[in-house]
Amino acid sequence: MSQMPQQAALSKCPSCEEPLESGDRFCGACGYDLSVVPARPRDEPAVAVNGSVPPQTSADRDRPRPPSAPPAAPSWPAPDGPAAPPAPLSAPPPPAPGAPVPPPPAANAPAPSSGVRFDRRAQPEERAAQPDEYPLQAPDPRVAAERAAPGGGAAVCVACRTGRVDDDGYCENCGHAQPRERDHMEQESGPVGAVSDRGLRHHRNEDAFAVSTTALPDGSPASVAIVCDGVSSATRPDEASLAASRAANESLLAALPRGTHPQQAMHDAIVAASEAVNALADEPAAAREHAPHQNAPACTIVGAVVTSGLLVVGWVGDSRVYWIPADRSTPAARLTEDDSWAAQMVAAGLMGEAEAYADQRAHAITGWLGADAYELEPHTASFKPDRPGVVVVCTDGLWNYAESADEMARAVPADAAVRPLHAARVLVGHALDGGGHDNVTVALVPFPAVPQGAGSA
């Protein structure tokens, strides 16, 4: 995800970029040991929301880049068996485009200030040239789990494995910050399973999800999955995604038992999520004066409601929903259309799909939730699948590594409909094995909905 330009400061942490005070031995934000760092590693210049690239100083260009070893890959569940590749199927037609999209600027010209937020992943050649971009300074918290200290009940540091962890969450021996609650989250609600992980490059998890089950007025079951991705170029993206996912879930759980049509309920849930994110921008004037460069908290949202015979999806941004049939000889499909620069170019007929997605602006998102967003336009769609399957609701941290419906179908375990939590773990592992350059969040919902209590074994 994109990053905001940083203000000049006396010194910054090489791990999380937080400002440091003179004489600090450890970073107060992430606990990084500053005494062993010879120089701040050079990094790619941050991309501003208007597409411009801040200039680099000569000191930045000349500064050496110390090597860093990547963390050991965690042991993730393996798929239960190879699935036959589904037949190709075109994705459902995109929603009617909104405002006209201006033609792209001439080659080599700076991108105009269009209000889009850049969410571009690193290309393979970039990752090969810069293997130590955003190095993970501590061992993977999913591999080194918390353990009890010998002879006592205090937690042991996951980094040095000897120091005691104090009440503030830092090791008293090496100073490393310990894994936070949102670094890795799993939840199962009836037949729905979801997993969210920080990934291998980001210093925090800015994704959030909410999964739940309820009943319609006739007593039939309904399953709900909401996934939100915080926009890193905004301030407090982790708070935005958490507020949006909770608000949308609560709205759906209130509306569906009253008999509101699921598609209308999804629309209203996205509006409620938007209002929750907008409320985060209502800060005291003093807070805005201290950080005038920061924009309002923002995130994307995608959700699915599954009943006994209906599948409803809704979204704003570039998080996605995929339909994976239980019979893999039948085609899978992507059910959402990204709010992105590339998608708008293709929809407007200004560029072909291959050309648009090869452009460096392809993953710039044009829709999001937040006080500085354009007029809110929730997208919703309903489907009536004629066969059983599983619905995959995910952020781009997953679909960057399985972009087409066929690729996603091959990554989803064959028994995903009966073991959705296991399948979600497998998909997160697939993204981490592919590089884990972003936060990864995925929820799996079996179709049709099954009574509460059924699901993963």
Stockholm file with secondary structure:
# STOCKHOLM 1.0

chainA/1-457         MSQMPQQAALSKCPSCEEPLESGDRFCGACGYDLSVVPARPRDEPAVAVNGSVPPQTSADRDRPRPPSAPPAAPSWPAPDGPAAPPAPLSAPPPPAPGAPVPPPPAANAPAPSSGVRFDRRAQPEERAAQPDEYPLQAPDPRVAAERAAPGGGAAVCVACRTGRVDDDGYCENCGHAQPRERDHMEQESGPVGAVSDRGLRHHRNEDAFAVSTTALPDGSPASVAIVCDGVSSATRPDEASLAASRAANESLLAALPRGTHPQQAMHDAIVAASEAVNALADEPAAAREHAPHQNAPACTIVGAVVTSGLLVVGWVGDSRVYWIPADRSTPAARLTEDDSWAAQMVAAGLMGEAEAYADQRAHAITGWLGADAYELEPHTASFKPDRPGVVVVCTDGLWNYAESADEMARAVPADAAVRPLHAARVLVGHALDGGGHDNVTVALVPFPAVPQGAGSA
#=GR chainA/1-457 SS CCCCCCCCCSCBCTTTCCBCCTTCSBCTTTCCBGGGCSSCCCCCCCCCTTSCCCCCCHHHHHSCCCCCCCCCCCCCCCCSSCCCCCCCCCCCCCCCCCSCCCCCCCTTSCCCCCCCEECCCCCHHHHHHCTTSSCCCSCCTTTSCCCBCTTSSSBBCTTTSSSBBCTTSBBTTTCCBCCCGGGEEEEEETTEEEEEECCSSCSSCCEEEEEEEEECTTSCEEEEEEEEEECTTSSSHHHHHHHHHHHHHHHHHHHGGGTCCHHHHHHHHHHHHHHHHHHTTCCCHHHHHHCTTCCCCEEEEEEEEECSSCEEEEEESSCEEEEEESSTTSCCEECCCCCBHHHHHHHTTSSCHHHHHHSTTTTEECCCEETTSSSCCCEEEEECCSSCEEEEEECHHHHTTSCSHHHHHHHSCTTTTTCHHHHHHHHHHHHHHTTCCSCEEEEEEEESCCCTTCSCC
#=GC SS_cons         CCCCCCCCCSCBCTTTCCBCCTTCSBCTTTCCBGGGCSSCCCCCCCCCTTSCCCCCCHHHHHSCCCCCCCCCCCCCCCCSSCCCCCCCCCCCCCCCCCSCCCCCCCTTSCCCCCCCEECCCCCHHHHHHCTTSSCCCSCCTTTSCCCBCTTSSSBBCTTTSSSBBCTTSBBTTTCCBCCCGGGEEEEEETTEEEEEECCSSCSSCCEEEEEEEEECTTSCEEEEEEEEEECTTSSSHHHHHHHHHHHHHHHHHHHGGGTCCHHHHHHHHHHHHHHHHHHTTCCCHHHHHHCTTCCCCEEEEEEEEECSSCEEEEEESSCEEEEEESSTTSCCEECCCCCBHHHHHHHTTSSCHHHHHHSTTTTEECCCEETTSSSCCCEEEEECCSSCEEEEEECHHHHTTSCSHHHHHHHSCTTTTTCHHHHHHHHHHHHHHTTCCSCEEEEEEEESCCCTTCSCC
//
